[in-house]
Amino acid sequence: MRGPALALVLMVMAGLAPAGARAAEGGSPRVAFFVNGALGDKSFFDSAARGLRQAEADLHLATRTIEGGYDPTRWESGLVDLADSGDFPIIVTGTYTMGPLVQKVAPDYPDVTFILFDGVVDYAHCACGNVYSMRFRQNEGGYLAGVLAAGLARAGAIPGAREVVGLVGAMPIPVINDFAAGYGAGAQDAAPGITVLRQFANSFSDPATGKEIAKAQYGQGAGVIFQVAGATGQGVIEAAEETGRYVIGVDSDQAALYRTSSPRRAARILTSVMKNVDAAILRALRLWQQGRLPLGRTESLGLKEGAIGLADNPEAALTVPPTVRAAVAAARQRIIDGTLTVPTAFAGGQP
């Protein structure tokens, strides 16, 4: 085989084979997980960490987690140190803000595979054939949360609440804005004319500010607040417990996380918009191990792929009337079928 045909085969092999080949060299490969923040948020990063632990059990990979803290000036050097060490043939990191750093660092380490979750690099403008990125259609989950929250408000299911729903975000960055775009659209479709409050804490790690904002929104008549705020959202959940109102969690099944330590708090969490980061990371690592990880591209994952969904919380189930449940289920199916397109905050209409 010669010429263009041979070149094509070599290109395909270059894109898929090396990861699996490295998995076979020297026993179990080591996987580094760089957290641009800290674990313990009971949300996004903790979900990612569960995926790494599952990879240890299912795929027999050795993993190490490095918490980079909340100072963005330290994140690039953290990635470089891991890649420089030569100890990790694969580095996992995530969030929208890490995309530009991966794009900058990855070309200098072509023998290291980078898995970027909930972020993206500009493949057209970097030599990033060793990067796989996945983005989540979080706007779809936000839409379902909006249908649920507004449906409860219009049904008068929450004593003392008015036709008002709220959202507390960490920061006005594209991913958070995408949740909000879906949430607002779902709320208006379920209850046209409803008031949707939205405010940002400007931090992923400030529960006190989250609680203050939430109490203000509950005071304005919101019966349900969707918190999209990382560890800041823990303050929103506290406010829901103290006011007797409700909250929708994010990324992890937050009711399950509180069920043992604080049952009363868990009962105020209607559901959580699950961004199944753990399952997505496990899937990516399995593909890497098999030599089938599609390097040099971004995958978009949503309801249809099982990467987004709503968690069930039996403690709060009786609060939701059957008609509202049916509306949420119908919206979910329409999104999966492609008959409902959810607005997005991303340019081009695709997260």
N, C-alpha and C positions, 0 to 999 in steps of 0.2 A: 504494500500500500504506500503510495507516494503522493507528494504534492498536497493540494488542498484537503483531500480526504484524510490523510495522515495528520495534518495540522489540526483538523477539527477534532479527531479522536484525542490528540494530545491535550487540546484545550479542555475537553470534557473531563479527562482524567485529572488534569491539574486542578479543576474546580471541585472535584468530589473525592478523589482518592487519598490525598495526604492525611486528612484527619483520621480516617480509619487505619491508615498505615502507622501513624504515630501511636494509636491506641494499642497496637500490638508490640511496640518496642519497649523493652525494659519493664514489663509487667504493667501493673495498674498505673495509668497516667494520673497526674495531679491536676486538679482544677482549682483555679483561684477565683473567688467571688469578691470583687471590689465593690464595697457599699459606699456610695457618695452620701454619707449620712451615718445613721446608726441603727442597729437592730433594736427591737422592742417597741416598734410603732403599732403593733397589733394590726398591721395593715399590709402595705405594699412590700417593704423590705422583708418582713417576717414571712410573707408568702413566698418570696424568692428563696429565702433560706430553707424553707420546707422542701422546695424543689431540689436544692443541692443535697439535703439529707436523704431524700428519696433516691437520688442518683447514687449515693453511696451504697444504699441497700440493694437497689435493683440492678445497677450497672457495675457495681464493685469499683467505683472510682474513688480516689482519695481527694478530698476537698479541703480547702482552707478559706476561711472568710476573713477579710480585712476591712475593718470599719474605718473609712477615711475621714469621718467627722463632717461638720457642716461648713468648713472653711473651703470655698471653691478653689482657692489658690493652691491647695494641697492635692487636688485630685489628679492633675496631670502627672505630677511627680510620683504619685502612688501607682498609677498605671505603668509608668516607665520603670519603676523599681521592680515590679512584678515581671514585666517582660524581660528586663535586663538579667534577672536572676537565672534564667534558663531552667528554672524548676517547674514551670507550668506551661505545658504545650497548649493549654486552653485557658482563656481568661473570660469570665462572665461579669458583665456590669450592666447597669440599666439607668433609665430615665432620659428624658429629652435633653437635659443639660449635659449628659455625658457623650452625646453623639458627636459634637465637634471635637472633643478630646480624643475619642477613639479614632476619628478620621485623621487627626494629626499624628497620633502615636503609631497606629497599626502599620502604615507603610514601611516604617523602620524595622519592623519585626515580622517579616513575611513567613517565618516558620512557626509563628504563634497564631492560633485561631482565636478570634474575638467573637463572642456572642453578646450582642447588644439587645437587651429587651426593653420594650417601651421607648424606643428611640430609633434614630435613623442616621446614616451617613449619606453624603452626596456621592454616590458611586461614579457619577459622570466626571467628577472633579478630584478624584483621589485614586491612588493605586491600592484599593481596598478589597482585593480578591481574597483576602484572608478574614473577611468580616461577614458575619451573618447577622442581620437585624430583623427584629419582629416588632410590629406595632399593633396595638389593640384598637378595635373600633369601640372605644369606651362610650362614644355618643349613643350607641345602641342600648347599652345598659342604663345610661342616664335617661334615655327616653322612657324605658320601662319604669324607672324610679319616679319620673314625673307623672306618668299615668297613675301610678299607685297613690302618690301623695295628693294629687289634685282630685282623684276619685274619692278619697276619704274626706277631703275638705268639702266637696260638693254634696256628698252623702250625709254630712253632718255627723260623722261617726266619732269625732273627737270632741268631748265636752269642752266648752269655753273657746274653742277655736273658730276662726272665721274662714272665709274663702281666700286664704293666704297660705302659701308654702314658701319655704326658705331654702337657701343654699349657702353653705359656708365653705369657701375654697381656701387653699393654702396661699397660692400666688396666681396672678393672672397670666399663666404661661399656657402655651397651646394645648397641652394635654388636659389641664384643669378646665380651660375654656371649652374643650370638646365635650367633657362631661356636662358642663353647664348648658351648652347648645342643645344637646339631646334632652336634658331635663326640662328646660323651658318649653321646648316644642311638645314634649309629651304632656306636660301640664296643661298647655293651652288647647291641645287636641282633646284631652279628656274633659276639660272644664273651661270652655272659651271665656275669656275675660277675667280669669283668676289672676290675683296678684302674686308675682314671683319675686321674692326678695333675694338679693345676691350681694355678698360682701366677702372680701378677702382678708385674711389675717396677716398676709405678707410673711409667713413663716410656716415651715413644715413641723416645727418643734416647739410650739408655744400653746400648750393647752389652756393656759389662763386667758389668753386673748380669744381663743376659740370659744371658750365658755361665755365670755362677756358678749361676743357677737351673737351667739345663739340665744342667750337670755333676752337680748334686745329684740331679736326676730320673734321669739315666742311672745314677747310682750306686745308686739304689733299684730298678734292674732294667728301666727303660723302654728298649725297643729303638727306639721312634719317638717323637719329640716334634713336635707341631704348634705352630709359632710364629706367633702373631698379634700382632705387636709392633712393626711399622714398622722403624725403623733399629735398635731394640733387638734385633730378631730376627737381625741379622747376628752377634751374639755367640752365639746358639743354633746357628747354622750352623757357626761356628768350633768349638764344643764337639762337634758331631756329627763333624766331621773328626778332631778330636784323640782322641776315644774310639772311633772306628770304628763308631758307631751311626748312626742315620738321623734325618732331619728332614723335615717337610713344610712347604714355604714358603707364602707368602700373597700375594695381589693381583697380583703379576707372576710370570712364569716365571723363578724365581730360579736354577734350574740353568743356564738359558741365559745369564743375566747373569754367572755365574761360569765358564762353560765355557772361555773363552779365558784369563782371568787366573789361575784356580785350578781346574784340572781335577779334582784330588783332592777339593776341596770340593764341586764340582758333583756328583760321583758319590755324595755322601752325602745328596743331596736327592732323595727318592723321587719327589716330584711337588710341585706348588704348587696351592693352591686359587686359581684365577684369578677375581678380581673384575674383569671386563673393563671397567674404568673408561675406558680409552682409546676403545674402540669405542662405549661409551654416550655419552661426551661428543661424539664425532664425529657420532653419530646426532642428538643434540640440536641441535648447531650446524647440521647440514644442514636439519633441520626448521625451525629459526629462519630460516635463509636463504630457505627456501621459503614462509615465512609460515604454517607448519603446526604450530609448536610449541604444545603444549597448555598454555598459561599458566594459572595459578591452580589447579594440581592436582599431585598426586604420583603417579608411576608406580612400580610394584613390579616389579623385574626379577630373574629367577632362571635356573635351568637351562633351563626351557622357552623362554625368550626368548634363550638363548645368552649371557646376561650373566654367568653363573657356570659354571665348569667346572674340570676337572683338566688340568694340563699333562703332556705326555709327556716323560719323561727317559730316553733310550735307555741312558745309563750305569748307571742303577739298575734297569733293566727286569728283569734276570735275578734280582733279589732277590725279585720278586713271583711266587709260584706261580700257575699257571693258575686254580686254584680261587678264589683271592683276587681275581684279575682279574675272573672271572666274577661274583663276589658284588658287586663295585663296579659293574660294568656293569648288573647286574640292579637294584640299588638306584637307580641313576641313571634307568633307564627307568621304574621305578615312581613316582618323584617326578614325572617329566615327564607320565606318564599320569594322575597324580592319585590313584593307589591307595595312595600312601604320603605321609602328612602328617608333616613333620619338626617336632619341638618348636621353639619360638622363645622368646627372652627378652623379646619385645615384648608389651605388653598388647594384647589383642584377637586374638592369634594370627596377626598379619600384620606382617612388617617393613615 
